[in-house]
Amino acid sequence: MNDLVSAWEAVHDEKQDIYHLDLKPDNVLITDEKRLVLIDFGAARQGLRKNSRSVQAFTESYAAPEVILGEDAGSYSDLFELEMMLHEMLTGELPLLRKSLMTLRLSAVGDGQLWGDRGISTKTPTP
């Protein structure tokens, strides 16, 4: 897990200012030395991304709410995705039930309780 956090820190330093915007287990390789390596920067952007509607390659199960909703994306978006992956690594499950992009959008727009202040709601989205 430290390797993933270090990779996140490396691309988000002030000089690099790169946002991956599609962090997910499929984009992590395990080397022969048992190190984790972040790959696939195809959706990556440099600098704060105003209006992430142009981010077309994302995985809804891990994507930050602002990426899914087409709002401004940045390092905080990658941090959300990293948190989703780390939670799954530790528990074997994603912290949010995400059955479909439409369900997620309706939940995020609906009661406003799903995301809170970057926290995770106790309410479960319903289809």
CNS distance restraints for C-alpha pairs under 8 A (distance, minus, plus):
assign (resid   1 and name CA) (resid   5 and name CA) 6.46 0.50 0.50
assign (resid   1 and name CA) (resid  36 and name CA) 7.60 0.50 0.50
assign (resid   1 and name CA) (resid  86 and name CA) 7.17 0.50 0.50
assign (resid   2 and name CA) (resid   6 and name CA) 6.00 0.50 0.50
assign (resid   3 and name CA) (resid   7 and name CA) 6.11 0.50 0.50
assign (resid   3 and name CA) (resid  35 and name CA) 6.68 0.50 0.50
assign (resid   3 and name CA) (resid  36 and name CA) 5.53 0.50 0.50
assign (resid   3 and name CA) (resid  37 and name CA) 7.07 0.50 0.50
assign (resid   4 and name CA) (resid   8 and name CA) 6.17 0.50 0.50
assign (resid   4 and name CA) (resid  36 and name CA) 6.45 0.50 0.50
assign (resid   4 and name CA) (resid  37 and name CA) 7.12 0.50 0.50
assign (resid   4 and name CA) (resid  38 and name CA) 6.94 0.50 0.50
assign (resid   4 and name CA) (resid  82 and name CA) 7.90 0.50 0.50
assign (resid   5 and name CA) (resid   9 and name CA) 6.19 0.50 0.50
assign (resid   5 and name CA) (resid  82 and name CA) 7.87 0.50 0.50
assign (resid   6 and name CA) (resid  10 and name CA) 6.09 0.50 0.50
assign (resid   7 and name CA) (resid  11 and name CA) 6.42 0.50 0.50
assign (resid   7 and name CA) (resid  37 and name CA) 7.62 0.50 0.50
assign (resid   7 and name CA) (resid  38 and name CA) 6.74 0.50 0.50
assign (resid   8 and name CA) (resid  12 and name CA) 6.18 0.50 0.50
assign (resid   8 and name CA) (resid  78 and name CA) 7.80 0.50 0.50
assign (resid   8 and name CA) (resid  79 and name CA) 7.80 0.50 0.50
assign (resid   9 and name CA) (resid  13 and name CA) 6.12 0.50 0.50
assign (resid  10 and name CA) (resid  16 and name CA) 7.59 0.50 0.50
assign (resid  11 and name CA) (resid  16 and name CA) 5.57 0.50 0.50
assign (resid  11 and name CA) (resid  17 and name CA) 6.26 0.50 0.50
assign (resid  11 and name CA) (resid  18 and name CA) 5.28 0.50 0.50
assign (resid  11 and name CA) (resid  19 and name CA) 7.05 0.50 0.50
assign (resid  12 and name CA) (resid  16 and name CA) 6.10 0.50 0.50
assign (resid  12 and name CA) (resid  17 and name CA) 4.89 0.50 0.50
assign (resid  12 and name CA) (resid  18 and name CA) 5.60 0.50 0.50
assign (resid  12 and name CA) (resid  19 and name CA) 6.83 0.50 0.50
assign (resid  12 and name CA) (resid  75 and name CA) 6.49 0.50 0.50
assign (resid  13 and name CA) (resid  17 and name CA) 5.72 0.50 0.50
assign (resid  16 and name CA) (resid  46 and name CA) 7.64 0.50 0.50
assign (resid  17 and name CA) (resid  46 and name CA) 5.65 0.50 0.50
assign (resid  17 and name CA) (resid  47 and name CA) 5.38 0.50 0.50
assign (resid  18 and name CA) (resid  44 and name CA) 6.71 0.50 0.50
assign (resid  18 and name CA) (resid  45 and name CA) 5.73 0.50 0.50
assign (resid  18 and name CA) (resid  46 and name CA) 4.37 0.50 0.50
assign (resid  18 and name CA) (resid  47 and name CA) 6.18 0.50 0.50
assign (resid  18 and name CA) (resid  75 and name CA) 7.89 0.50 0.50
assign (resid  19 and name CA) (resid  44 and name CA) 5.29 0.50 0.50
assign (resid  19 and name CA) (resid  45 and name CA) 5.25 0.50 0.50
assign (resid  19 and name CA) (resid  46 and name CA) 6.10 0.50 0.50
assign (resid  19 and name CA) (resid  47 and name CA) 7.37 0.50 0.50
assign (resid  19 and name CA) (resid  74 and name CA) 6.27 0.50 0.50
assign (resid  19 and name CA) (resid  75 and name CA) 5.95 0.50 0.50
assign (resid  19 and name CA) (resid  78 and name CA) 6.55 0.50 0.50
assign (resid  20 and name CA) (resid  41 and name CA) 5.80 0.50 0.50
assign (resid  20 and name CA) (resid  42 and name CA) 7.98 0.50 0.50
assign (resid  20 and name CA) (resid  43 and name CA) 6.28 0.50 0.50
assign (resid  20 and name CA) (resid  44 and name CA) 4.17 0.50 0.50
assign (resid  20 and name CA) (resid  45 and name CA) 6.65 0.50 0.50
assign (resid  20 and name CA) (resid  78 and name CA) 6.48 0.50 0.50
assign (resid  21 and name CA) (resid  43 and name CA) 6.07 0.50 0.50
assign (resid  21 and name CA) (resid  44 and name CA) 5.81 0.50 0.50
assign (resid  21 and name CA) (resid  45 and name CA) 7.69 0.50 0.50
assign (resid  21 and name CA) (resid  55 and name CA) 7.78 0.50 0.50
assign (resid  21 and name CA) (resid  58 and name CA) 6.76 0.50 0.50
assign (resid  21 and name CA) (resid  63 and name CA) 7.46 0.50 0.50
assign (resid  21 and name CA) (resid  67 and name CA) 7.79 0.50 0.50
assign (resid  21 and name CA) (resid  77 and name CA) 6.80 0.50 0.50
assign (resid  21 and name CA) (resid  78 and name CA) 5.72 0.50 0.50
assign (resid  21 and name CA) (resid  81 and name CA) 7.94 0.50 0.50
assign (resid  22 and name CA) (resid  27 and name CA) 7.97 0.50 0.50
assign (resid  22 and name CA) (resid  41 and name CA) 7.93 0.50 0.50
assign (resid  22 and name CA) (resid  43 and name CA) 6.53 0.50 0.50
assign (resid  22 and name CA) (resid  44 and name CA) 7.67 0.50 0.50
assign (resid  22 and name CA) (resid  57 and name CA) 7.00 0.50 0.50
assign (resid  22 and name CA) (resid  58 and name CA) 4.98 0.50 0.50
assign (resid  22 and name CA) (resid  59 and name CA) 6.34 0.50 0.50
assign (resid  22 and name CA) (resid  62 and name CA) 7.68 0.50 0.50
assign (resid  22 and name CA) (resid  63 and name CA) 6.77 0.50 0.50
assign (resid  22 and name CA) (resid  78 and name CA) 7.59 0.50 0.50
assign (resid  22 and name CA) (resid  81 and name CA) 7.53 0.50 0.50
assign (resid  23 and name CA) (resid  27 and name CA) 6.45 0.50 0.50
assign (resid  23 and name CA) (resid  62 and name CA) 7.02 0.50 0.50
assign (resid  23 and name CA) (resid  63 and name CA) 7.67 0.50 0.50
assign (resid  23 and name CA) (resid  78 and name CA) 6.71 0.50 0.50
assign (resid  23 and name CA) (resid  81 and name CA) 5.62 0.50 0.50
assign (resid  23 and name CA) (resid  82 and name CA) 6.39 0.50 0.50
assign (resid  23 and name CA) (resid  85 and name CA) 7.78 0.50 0.50
assign (resid  24 and name CA) (resid  28 and name CA) 7.18 0.50 0.50
assign (resid  24 and name CA) (resid  59 and name CA) 7.40 0.50 0.50
assign (resid  24 and name CA) (resid  62 and name CA) 6.28 0.50 0.50
assign (resid  24 and name CA) (resid  81 and name CA) 7.10 0.50 0.50
assign (resid  24 and name CA) (resid  82 and name CA) 7.66 0.50 0.50
assign (resid  24 and name CA) (resid  85 and name CA) 6.29 0.50 0.50
assign (resid  25 and name CA) (resid  85 and name CA) 6.71 0.50 0.50
assign (resid  27 and name CA) (resid  38 and name CA) 5.91 0.50 0.50
assign (resid  27 and name CA) (resid  39 and name CA) 5.10 0.50 0.50
assign (resid  27 and name CA) (resid  40 and name CA) 5.92 0.50 0.50
assign (resid  28 and name CA) (resid  36 and name CA) 6.27 0.50 0.50
assign (resid  28 and name CA) (resid  37 and name CA) 5.46 0.50 0.50
assign (resid  28 and name CA) (resid  38 and name CA) 4.73 0.50 0.50
assign (resid  28 and name CA) (resid  39 and name CA) 5.94 0.50 0.50
assign (resid  29 and name CA) (resid  36 and name CA) 5.61 0.50 0.50
assign (resid  29 and name CA) (resid  37 and name CA) 5.10 0.50 0.50
assign (resid  29 and name CA) (resid  38 and name CA) 6.57 0.50 0.50
assign (resid  29 and name CA) (resid  39 and name CA) 7.20 0.50 0.50
assign (resid  30 and name CA) (resid  34 and name CA) 5.63 0.50 0.50
assign (resid  30 and name CA) (resid  35 and name CA) 5.47 0.50 0.50
assign (resid  30 and name CA) (resid  36 and name CA) 4.75 0.50 0.50
assign (resid  30 and name CA) (resid  37 and name CA) 6.36 0.50 0.50
assign (resid  31 and name CA) (resid  35 and name CA) 5.22 0.50 0.50
assign (resid  31 and name CA) (resid  36 and name CA) 6.50 0.50 0.50
assign (resid  31 and name CA) (resid  37 and name CA) 7.34 0.50 0.50
assign (resid  42 and name CA) (resid  57 and name CA) 7.89 0.50 0.50
assign (resid  43 and name CA) (resid  55 and name CA) 6.54 0.50 0.50
assign (resid  43 and name CA) (resid  56 and name CA) 7.48 0.50 0.50
assign (resid  43 and name CA) (resid  57 and name CA) 5.80 0.50 0.50
assign (resid  43 and name CA) (resid  58 and name CA) 7.47 0.50 0.50
assign (resid  45 and name CA) (resid  49 and name CA) 7.03 0.50 0.50
assign (resid  47 and name CA) (resid  74 and name CA) 7.40 0.50 0.50
assign (resid  48 and name CA) (resid  72 and name CA) 7.43 0.50 0.50
assign (resid  48 and name CA) (resid  73 and name CA) 6.35 0.50 0.50
assign (resid  48 and name CA) (resid  74 and name CA) 5.01 0.50 0.50
assign (resid  48 and name CA) (resid  75 and name CA) 7.79 0.50 0.50
assign (resid  49 and name CA) (resid  72 and name CA) 5.66 0.50 0.50
assign (resid  49 and name CA) (resid  73 and name CA) 5.07 0.50 0.50
assign (resid  49 and name CA) (resid  74 and name CA) 6.01 0.50 0.50
assign (resid  50 and name CA) (resid  71 and name CA) 7.10 0.50 0.50
assign (resid  50 and name CA) (resid  72 and name CA) 4.55 0.50 0.50
assign (resid  50 and name CA) (resid  73 and name CA) 6.53 0.50 0.50
assign (resid  51 and name CA) (resid  70 and name CA) 5.61 0.50 0.50
assign (resid  51 and name CA) (resid  71 and name CA) 4.73 0.50 0.50
assign (resid  51 and name CA) (resid  72 and name CA) 4.57 0.50 0.50
assign (resid  51 and name CA) (resid  73 and name CA) 7.04 0.50 0.50
assign (resid  52 and name CA) (resid  66 and name CA) 7.57 0.50 0.50
assign (resid  52 and name CA) (resid  67 and name CA) 5.62 0.50 0.50
assign (resid  52 and name CA) (resid  70 and name CA) 4.60 0.50 0.50
assign (resid  52 and name CA) (resid  71 and name CA) 5.40 0.50 0.50
assign (resid  52 and name CA) (resid  72 and name CA) 5.59 0.50 0.50
assign (resid  52 and name CA) (resid  73 and name CA) 5.91 0.50 0.50
assign (resid  53 and name CA) (resid  67 and name CA) 7.31 0.50 0.50
assign (resid  53 and name CA) (resid  69 and name CA) 7.66 0.50 0.50
assign (resid  53 and name CA) (resid  70 and name CA) 4.26 0.50 0.50
assign (resid  53 and name CA) (resid  71 and name CA) 7.05 0.50 0.50
assign (resid  54 and name CA) (resid  70 and name CA) 7.82 0.50 0.50
assign (resid  55 and name CA) (resid  67 and name CA) 7.29 0.50 0.50
assign (resid  55 and name CA) (resid  70 and name CA) 7.94 0.50 0.50
assign (resid  58 and name CA) (resid  63 and name CA) 6.34 0.50 0.50
assign (resid  59 and name CA) (resid  63 and name CA) 5.71 0.50 0.50
assign (resid  60 and name CA) (resid  68 and name CA) 7.09 0.50 0.50
assign (resid  60 and name CA) (resid  98 and name CA) 7.61 0.50 0.50
assign (resid  60 and name CA) (resid 100 and name CA) 7.72 0.50 0.50
assign (resid  60 and name CA) (resid 101 and name CA) 6.34 0.50 0.50
assign (resid  61 and name CA) (resid  94 and name CA) 7.86 0.50 0.50
assign (resid  61 and name CA) (resid  98 and name CA) 6.00 0.50 0.50
assign (resid  62 and name CA) (resid  80 and name CA) 7.96 0.50 0.50
assign (resid  62 and name CA) (resid  81 and name CA) 5.21 0.50 0.50
assign (resid  62 and name CA) (resid  84 and name CA) 5.96 0.50 0.50
assign (resid  62 and name CA) (resid  85 and name CA) 7.24 0.50 0.50
assign (resid  63 and name CA) (resid  67 and name CA) 6.36 0.50 0.50
assign (resid  63 and name CA) (resid  68 and name CA) 6.53 0.50 0.50
assign (resid  63 and name CA) (resid  77 and name CA) 7.61 0.50 0.50
assign (resid  63 and name CA) (resid  80 and name CA) 7.56 0.50 0.50
assign (resid  63 and name CA) (resid  81 and name CA) 5.73 0.50 0.50
assign (resid  64 and name CA) (resid  68 and name CA) 6.53 0.50 0.50
assign (resid  64 and name CA) (resid  77 and name CA) 5.23 0.50 0.50
assign (resid  64 and name CA) (resid  78 and name CA) 7.36 0.50 0.50
assign (resid  64 and name CA) (resid  80 and name CA) 5.68 0.50 0.50
assign (resid  64 and name CA) (resid  81 and name CA) 6.03 0.50 0.50
assign (resid  65 and name CA) (resid  69 and name CA) 6.06 0.50 0.50
assign (resid  65 and name CA) (resid  77 and name CA) 7.95 0.50 0.50
assign (resid  65 and name CA) (resid 108 and name CA) 7.57 0.50 0.50
assign (resid  65 and name CA) (resid 115 and name CA) 7.68 0.50 0.50
assign (resid  66 and name CA) (resid  70 and name CA) 5.88 0.50 0.50
assign (resid  66 and name CA) (resid  71 and name CA) 4.76 0.50 0.50
assign (resid  66 and name CA) (resid  72 and name CA) 6.33 0.50 0.50
assign (resid  66 and name CA) (resid  73 and name CA) 6.20 0.50 0.50
assign (resid  66 and name CA) (resid  77 and name CA) 7.20 0.50 0.50
assign (resid  67 and name CA) (resid  71 and name CA) 6.04 0.50 0.50
assign (resid  67 and name CA) (resid  72 and name CA) 7.29 0.50 0.50
assign (resid  67 and name CA) (resid  73 and name CA) 6.09 0.50 0.50
assign (resid  67 and name CA) (resid  77 and name CA) 7.19 0.50 0.50
assign (resid  68 and name CA) (resid 101 and name CA) 7.80 0.50 0.50
assign (resid  68 and name CA) (resid 105 and name CA) 7.50 0.50 0.50
assign (resid  69 and name CA) (resid 105 and name CA) 6.85 0.50 0.50
assign (resid  73 and name CA) (resid  77 and name CA) 5.69 0.50 0.50
assign (resid  74 and name CA) (resid  78 and name CA) 7.00 0.50 0.50
assign (resid  75 and name CA) (resid  79 and name CA) 6.18 0.50 0.50
assign (resid  76 and name CA) (resid  80 and name CA) 6.19 0.50 0.50
assign (resid  77 and name CA) (resid  81 and name CA) 6.48 0.50 0.50
assign (resid  78 and name CA) (resid  82 and name CA) 6.02 0.50 0.50
assign (resid  79 and name CA) (resid  83 and name CA) 6.08 0.50 0.50
assign (resid  80 and name CA) (resid  84 and name CA) 6.30 0.50 0.50
assign (resid  81 and name CA) (resid  85 and name CA) 6.35 0.50 0.50
assign (resid  82 and name CA) (resid  86 and name CA) 6.14 0.50 0.50
assign (resid  83 and name CA) (resid  87 and name CA) 6.02 0.50 0.50
assign (resid  84 and name CA) (resid  88 and name CA) 6.27 0.50 0.50
assign (resid  84 and name CA) (resid  94 and name CA) 6.34 0.50 0.50
assign (resid  84 and name CA) (resid  95 and name CA) 6.74 0.50 0.50
assign (resid  85 and name CA) (resid  89 and name CA) 6.13 0.50 0.50
assign (resid  85 and name CA) (resid  94 and name CA) 7.57 0.50 0.50
assign (resid  86 and name CA) (resid  90 and name CA) 6.22 0.50 0.50
assign (resid  87 and name CA) (resid  91 and name CA) 5.99 0.50 0.50
assign (resid  87 and name CA) (resid  92 and name CA) 7.60 0.50 0.50
assign (resid  87 and name CA) (resid  93 and name CA) 7.18 0.50 0.50
assign (resid  87 and name CA) (resid  94 and name CA) 6.52 0.50 0.50
assign (resid  87 and name CA) (resid  95 and name CA) 6.72 0.50 0.50
assign (resid  88 and name CA) (resid  92 and name CA) 4.73 0.50 0.50
assign (resid  88 and name CA) (resid  93 and name CA) 4.69 0.50 0.50
assign (resid  88 and name CA) (resid  94 and name CA) 5.01 0.50 0.50
assign (resid  88 and name CA) (resid  95 and name CA) 7.28 0.50 0.50
assign (resid  89 and name CA) (resid  93 and name CA) 7.72 0.50 0.50
assign (resid  95 and name CA) (resid 120 and name CA) 7.89 0.50 0.50
assign (resid  96 and name CA) (resid 120 and name CA) 7.69 0.50 0.50
assign (resid  96 and name CA) (resid 124 and name CA) 7.61 0.50 0.50
assign (resid  97 and name CA) (resid 124 and name CA) 6.85 0.50 0.50
assign (resid  97 and name CA) (resid 125 and name CA) 6.97 0.50 0.50
assign (resid  98 and name CA) (resid 103 and name CA) 7.22 0.50 0.50
assign (resid  98 and name CA) (resid 104 and name CA) 6.31 0.50 0.50
assign (resid  98 and name CA) (resid 125 and name CA) 7.61 0.50 0.50
assign (resid  99 and name CA) (resid 103 and name CA) 6.61 0.50 0.50
assign (resid  99 and name CA) (resid 104 and name CA) 7.64 0.50 0.50
assign (resid  99 and name CA) (resid 127 and name CA) 7.74 0.50 0.50
assign (resid 100 and name CA) (resid 104 and name CA) 6.34 0.50 0.50
assign (resid 101 and name CA) (resid 105 and name CA) 6.12 0.50 0.50
assign (resid 102 and name CA) (resid 106 and name CA) 6.06 0.50 0.50
assign (resid 103 and name CA) (resid 107 and name CA) 6.02 0.50 0.50
assign (resid 103 and name CA) (resid 125 and name CA) 6.79 0.50 0.50
assign (resid 103 and name CA) (resid 126 and name CA) 6.88 0.50 0.50
assign (resid 103 and name CA) (resid 127 and name CA) 5.47 0.50 0.50
assign (resid 104 and name CA) (resid 108 and name CA) 5.99 0.50 0.50
assign (resid 104 and name CA) (resid 125 and name CA) 7.06 0.50 0.50
assign (resid 105 and name CA) (resid 109 and name CA) 6.05 0.50 0.50
assign (resid 106 and name CA) (resid 110 and name CA) 5.43 0.50 0.50
assign (resid 107 and name CA) (resid 111 and name CA) 6.62 0.50 0.50
assign (resid 107 and name CA) (resid 112 and name CA) 7.27 0.50 0.50
assign (resid 107 and name CA) (resid 114 and name CA) 6.52 0.50 0.50
assign (resid 107 and name CA) (resid 125 and name CA) 5.75 0.50 0.50
assign (resid 107 and name CA) (resid 126 and name CA) 7.67 0.50 0.50
assign (resid 108 and name CA) (resid 112 and name CA) 5.62 0.50 0.50
assign (resid 108 and name CA) (resid 113 and name CA) 7.32 0.50 0.50
assign (resid 108 and name CA) (resid 114 and name CA) 5.75 0.50 0.50
assign (resid 108 and name CA) (resid 115 and name CA) 6.94 0.50 0.50
assign (resid 112 and name CA) (resid 116 and name CA) 7.02 0.50 0.50
assign (resid 113 and name CA) (resid 121 and name CA) 6.18 0.50 0.50
assign (resid 113 and name CA) (resid 123 and name CA) 7.48 0.50 0.50
assign (resid 114 and name CA) (resid 120 and name CA) 6.39 0.50 0.50
assign (resid 114 and name CA) (resid 121 and name CA) 4.85 0.50 0.50
assign (resid 114 and name CA) (resid 122 and name CA) 7.79 0.50 0.50
assign (resid 114 and name CA) (resid 123 and name CA) 6.70 0.50 0.50
assign (resid 114 and name CA) (resid 124 and name CA) 7.97 0.50 0.50
assign (resid 114 and name CA) (resid 125 and name CA) 7.80 0.50 0.50
assign (resid 115 and name CA) (resid 119 and name CA) 5.75 0.50 0.50
assign (resid 115 and name CA) (resid 120 and name CA) 5.62 0.50 0.50
assign (resid 115 and name CA) (resid 121 and name CA) 6.17 0.50 0.50
assign (resid 116 and name CA) (resid 120 and name CA) 6.81 0.50 0.50
assign (resid 116 and name CA) (resid 121 and name CA) 6.79 0.50 0.50
